[in-house]
């Protein structure tokens, strides 16, 4: 949230969070709204969330004109300055050759293209690993430090895939800060 504090004085801010239960259950839009309110800044926060969704799922919903994702990311896209993208809790740390990782990376590219077209900034919400790793995927996430390192690398790869010389994307390193 430090990034937002740096730009608060000069801007009225509209932030859209695109994520899943990590974003929704932790009420990230509400927490950011409290920061904006304390700074007496003009702001709007909103969210597109559903449990377990990955970036590929969000991109598919954005492509469907019948969804709220399409409305917020395409039809009403020019009203916001920031879009925060949060992937499913395990996928970013999967091997880059794994189909789910590739789909999420491609979803990140698609979503970032929508954000860029709207003239907004993309911010990846780099999530935290689970305290005991992930027993369902212990071959890759045997413990917290390993899981956090893999998630961090995955989000950095998403950022690399979507950053250009003319337009950087941003990362909120929540997982590393949590560690």
BELVEN-V508367 format. One line per field, one symbol per residue. phi: phi as a letter, one per 20 degrees, with the letter a starting at -180 (. if undefined). psi: psi as a letter, one per 30 degrees, with the letter a starting at -180 (. if undefined). Layout:
phi: ???
psi: ???
This chain:
phi: .ggfffdggecedccdecacfffffelfgfffgfffffeldfbbcbbccagmfdfffffffffegedfffgfecfdffececcedcegfdggefgfefgfffffffffffffffffgfndddceeffdfegdmcgfcffdcfbfgffffffffffffffffdecfebfddceefgffff
psi: feeeeefeffkkkjkkkjabfeeefgheeeeeeeeeeeghlklkklljlkkfkleeeeeeeffjfgleeeeefdegefflfkkkkkllfeefflkffkeeeeeeeeeeeeeeeeeeefglkkkkjjlllkegajffhfffifleeeeeeeeeeeeeeeeeffklefjlllkjieeeee.
